[in-house]
Amino acid sequence: MGVGYQASALHHIRYAVKDDESFSSEPPPDWPFPGIPGAQYGRWPLQLRSPDIVDVIAWRDRLAAKYQSLLGELLSWDEASEFMASDDIGTDGDVALRYVAAFVDGNGPEAVRKLVGVPKPSYEDFIRVFGAAESRGLSGQFPQLVISPKFWLPFHRNTVIEEPDWEGRAEQFGSVYRLQDELRMLAELIGNADPEAREPITDFEAPVLTLNAAWQAISVILPLCSTAASNHLPFWTTG
């Protein structure tokens, strides 16, 4: 199980089609098992759709007009761009990265050394540390990772916008440039505190260590985020 990240215009997002014909009480013709009474079977192959470019542009332009004074710039990017770059990371790495960001946010940069050799956080540890960091919001050191939006747009102000997306769903939108800064800062802190964390994981039977997992996540996410920033495109995650 993993988490996907992509640098691209937003019309490249793909959603599963959900309509009256998406599910049926009858199994597909090639279903290899007996039918299950009362079950609903999804249509296969899965039908996918993407946002229309014109809808995304209209939404972006409304957002740009509303937030121009806050952002200090006119929000824009090439929504017609066909450029795409994507990759996946493990869930453990994604969780560890956000935990390290929240831990450092609450305890200071030197506190990363306290995580050297420490196994991945328990659910209780994560909730305790992350909850405190979330309460600091934009006043914290790593808001783009701690507030954890699904989308980062190409604007420079260190803020997170809460708005409906192009289909009316409530979402949060951060800054791709400030996310890049946060990832670079954490990479430097981890590398200085524990150089061994930068080594590729080869023993998959060994316990997952927090800094190792966070570093592996950064090694995938940061190049993609930097690609989005250099191409002045959105960056988004399936996580």
N, C-alpha and C positions, 0 to 999 in steps of 0.2 A: 504494500500500500504506500502510495507516494503523493506528493504535492507538486503540481505543475506550475511553472512560471513562464511567461511569454512577453516578449517585447514586440509590439505590433500595434497597428491601428485597431480600433475597437470593433470594426465590422468583421474581423477575423475570429471573434468569439463564436463558439458554436454551442447551441442549446439543443437538448433533446426535445423533439416535438411532442407536445402533450395536448391531445384533443380527443374528441369523442371516439375516434377510430384508433387511438394509441393502444388501447387495451381491449381484450376480448375474453369472454368466458370459455372460448374454445381454444385449445392449444394449437400452436403452429403445426402445419402438415408434417414436418419432420421431427416433431417432439418425440423423444425416444422412450418416454415413461407414460404410465397410465395417467389419465386426466385426474385432476384433484377437484372434487366438488367444491364449488364456491370460489375457486381461485380465479384471479385475473392474470392473463398472459400478455406481456408486452409485445408490441409489433416488432418483428425481426425481418430483415435487418433494421437496426435502429434508425429512425428518421431524424435528421439534424437540420437545424436552421441557423441563420446568422442575422444580426441586425442589419437593416438597410443603411447604406452610407448616408443617404439624405436625412434619415431620422437621427443618426448620431451627430451629424453636422448641425442640424437644427437645435438639438439638445445642447451641444457644446457651445454654440453661439449664445444661447440663452444664459448658460452658466458664465460665459465670458463677460457678458454685459452686467450680470448681477454682481460678480466678484472682482471686477477690474480694479476698483479702488482698494480692496483688501489685498489683492495679489500684487498690485503695482505694475501689472503688465496685462496684455490682452492674451487670454488663454487661446492657443491655437496649435494645430499640428496638421500634417497632411493625412487626412482620414482616408483618402483614396490610395494611400501607399500599400503596395503589395509585399513590403518587407515583413518578414517574420523570423524570429529566433526564439527557440523554446527549449526547455529541459525539465527534468523531474528530479526531485530530491526525496529521500526517505522522510517519513513522518517524524521519526526520532530526531533527525537533523533540524527540521523546521521548528519543532518544539524546543530543542536545546538552544537554538539561535535566539529565540524570543525570550527564553528564560535567562540566558546570559545578559541580554540587553536590559531586562527588567532588574536583574541582580545588580549590575553595575550602576544602573539608573538610581537605585536606592542606596547603594553603599560606596559609590565612588570608583574611579578607574582602577585604583590599586587593589580593589576587592576581587578583581578577576583572578588574582593569584590564589584566593581561597578555594577556587574551583578546580585547581590543578589536581588531576587524578580522581576527581569526584565522579561517581556514577551518575547516570542521567537522573534528573529530579523525579521524585514521586509526584503523583497527582496533587497531593496535599501541599507539597513544597511549591509546585508550580502555581497553584491557585493563590497561595499566601504571598509569594513574591510578585507575581504578575498583577494580582489585584491591587496591591499597594502602588505599583508603577502606573497602572491604569488611572488610579485616582489623581495622579499628578498631571496626567494628560499632556497638553502642549508645553507645560512648564518643565517637563522632564527632559533628560538628555537624549532620549531615543524615541520620540513620539511616533515616528514613521513605522517603527517596529512594534512598539508597545500598544499603540492605539490599533494597529494591525488592520488597516484598510485592505480591501481586495484589489484596489486600483490605485496606481500612482500616475498622475498626469504630469506633462512637461511644463510645470511652473516652478518658480524658484523660492517662493516664500515658504518658510517652515511652518506649515499649517495643515490641517486636515479639514476638508469641506464635507459637510453632511447634507446630501441632497438626493432626491429620487434620480435613478438613472434614466436612460432613454426609453425604458419600458415601464417606468413608474415605480420601480422597486427601491426601497430605502437603501442607500449605500453610503460609504465613506470614500473620499478621494484624497490621497496624499500627494506629496511632491516627489517625483522620480529623482530629482537632483539631490534633495535632502536625504532620501533613502540611500542613495549612493554614498553620501558622506558618512552616514551612520554605519553602513556595512564596512567601509574602509577603516573607520575608527575601531570597530570591534575586531577586525582582522589584525590590526596593528597591536591592540591590547592582548589578544590571545597569543599571537606569535611571539611577543616579548615575554609573556608570562610562562608560556609552555611551548617551546619550539617543537617538541615531539608531537604536539597536537596537529601540526601541519603535515605529518606523515600520512600517506594513504592507509586506510584501514585494510589490513590483510587477514587478520584473525577474526572471522565473523562469529566465532564461538565465545570470544572474550566479552566481558561486560561492556556495554556502551558507556563511554566516558563523556561527560557534558561538553568539555572544551573541544574534544576531537570531533564530536558530532556537529557542534556549532561551526567549527572550521570547515568541515566538509560541505555544510550547507552554504556557507559564505562563498566557497570556491566555485559553486555553481551559480548562485544568485547574483553575486557581484558582477561577473562579466556580462550577464544578461541585462542587468540594470544599467551598467555603463553603456551597453549597446543601445538601449532605449534612450538614454540621455544624449548620446552623441548623435543619434538620428532624430532627436526631438520628437519622440513617440511615446505613447502610454506604455506602462508596464503593469502587468496584472497577474493574478494567481488564481488557481482553482481551489486553493486551500481555504 
